[in-house]
């Protein structure tokens, strides 16, 4: 070390500073690695959750439903149930959070030993965690299968489309105006050079069957007389994800609450929250964040409640990171609350994308919406393609979302710098809220879209119903009564029923391939 110091003394001041800074960075490398881990772990659920929460914007046309042959299968509502926030929530959120935090703080002080409280809350959150982790695991399996069995892929010259009905791969346009396609010699459903591997007929059949198992949906029916009557579409990924979620929760409660299992549960909670919660409007979300901004400052700096509860309760309501000096942690609220605004920003980007398509092409009606979620594999395998394909639905400008990510990263880095400087727990929302809100509203101001952003809402008022079936209130109620009557007759002789069945399918429609009609 003395030799190094003498070396620095003989150099210029700039080199001395760089050398001392590098030595300090090396000496504290464990701390910086932990903080980098914290930053990436906070961005991970926001990024994937925001993309999973994409849905048809009001600026796009609702695709027409294909007639179903499975009874009332087509009446299954696939739109997620979204809990929209209201301006009053800007007051209620901090108030309810304060009451909850204060109650937990007093309970901890009264009990002296929080082990019983920890057990109760752990099992409560574990029950919820089965579904949160299950949803995350199921969607992750879907993404992985899209890399193995994409619906389209490209070699840079041609675009190949997989036709599972006929167990072939074809090239050529898939539009109605150009139905002629060319059958390739590829016999398996795999992409890229894997498609050229000459497997045996039995292996190819198994590959197509595996693809069908992963891609097709089933119908889940649940009936309990007087209590439950439901019907849902599920996939293999949903069932496998739920099983993995159950395994993860059991492992969490039997393995000493490993930090990575705690974080897995946290990811599941955040991922699910982004898909069921929306600020509805940017100004409502901004009010809610500002209210919680003040709440976080008061609870961390002016009361011992936040730090006491966070460090005493060993429950999966935070992200934990191993490292020097007891490691680090980040509350899930510091991920979810800014994250729902960032997810709203991504949906706003999608709304602007379809609105611009409508204006640029001067169409009489809105552009037809194409599902933009779950296309990670198709995007990867068609990155070199110049032909239009289904993966293009996920390739849209994400200006506001990227701006919010930059604001979140700046806010998180500021939190870590201040934390290292003052050596005291910091309210992350103190830095994250300004970072996210300034980046979003600042971007709108620079682009001259303040009025558009202010008027954007997800309460349904922007959807004029173009291209969709308009129903009166009486017609909606009548249809609901007819559906309920039909379901009651379906379960007339049942007291208890849970089933998982393959829906009925029509025979493949005739297609034109190489100019010849194939049935």
Steps between C-alpha positions, in 0.01 A plus 500: 500500500794733569633434153163591353485821704847603383393428143194726539717778652724503197214534257281794404210599731252362247668158501523507880126565522419224249727259684353573842146481360576164338649367825191610693276338241691174530498505881120549505422273206270276707285798595476626142416151370217478752367842397518408131308185586240715677461730201461219247264304727272803536489555123436135413136468620418848370623423150336160461186601692444813289525297179271228634243769589467619140147478364296642216510881511198713419673610178490144357211298363381200697564178303183312414449176688500183297191283550564233760381143485539448873162618619547831674880481482503823301328676788800452728628847580874515437536867595677530838313654791676833554471695823509866396612767745298816566611847612367425850759222523766772520367565852390149594825323405723692746230490770444123472874438473560705815229315692636162389860591579406651834293194593787264418745717696279502811439127469874432480562711811215330686607146413870550580566174311377538140542130413125427515420805286769395254348153469147630444607754237736255333222247443263774386745632240599144409141425400494806278850418377387171347296692244751784453796269446277262302402778258862611463620143447220421254569806287875428515437149367290652222786732405750212500272290279472791255878477450483124439176495298448846343211553262731681255875523447739638240839407363558856377381419149161339544232501764378157606158443653414193702165340409410260785171393336692332216831451685699689240703818465420738216632820345305778337246757608232394745255779420158436349603684183792262450393152607755315286785361704788270431545179697857448618679173560522568873319224686533616860371813679843624615655830382825593324752223422315265737220486242737339250594210726368173359322342794311178461125506439430391858717781641335759276158382615607537864633850434172608340306341787717680754443827320124441505513421872681826572301721263140380524264600779264294714170580667491494881157464657441541870163453665400481865125514559398842625858628532696477176427484129796594282646421161850602392746448220828358625817371337764247594717790610234616746471156659877444510554853633252448783676174591839675499354781710382247758842332505674838542279599795552163672875535449490854640330387820716191549848621399555783745357770271790521258552852366453398138166334581395815685584702190318252276184554704557876484534482122176304484310759707633788290435320171140431595443853631594657166234293323211571738569861598499817290526869594229554233642844411843657526379780723327257740816290516708812561274604791523154656880495468530850651286394796717194560810714445405706808397188693839333439693806618299531822514131586874462443642831626251604769382169647674169577208299363616430143850382594372299799233314304725438198785358709284305747255322272657217306227471235521511117395864464846620400794414278811399694858495380794322670807714546724672754356653817182288509438551127224722361124499444239682297128513581262372234320835511813661356460271199122477458401864553735661246461186287126539442569847357773356280264225380242769423768682298561186291127463429492870409781432249288222350199733487705762312636233266154396379376859493788597270438198277142614460604855409796413278308254284188719495284198567125537545512278804756419766780252441419147613664412830752215499596341831832650616581278798690172514681549167856497632599193298344628177677835546833324545468267202368770262743779598668477157175479300376784280159339445205590714410239761319452829805603703468855363213552746756510783735732310365846564668822620528494881599861556316565825581162650872541427491851648339366818765226523772765480323702771466191721869409459607857582276497807634164617863604448435820695351291782811281514739795493318677783476173693876447478572859592275535807516132609127513582192328354347710225139529379550384142180671381661833597721459193303259282178705485668819367716291266204322339256794494751755369612260226141431389356852514829646375492273195140603427595868532800466265291310244209741526264225618407632845132538409489154343665341801272688742189381316606136469288266711435128533147534637353404161382848402753523214367182340222602264402138437589521130474159341359339811152388581300770676269362769255679721495439874187288462663288230809445713287393797293271278811332361637454852173340612499267199860399566430436869189297410700294253771433757240404762353243261851377420557426870143397581612161636829613653581590858877516466698510174850599394612401152764580241403420143628556149264734309328378187668611180371532147686318227768721340358728237607453142814689405681575180856371491707512183185600314317179593215465743586287801235384744 
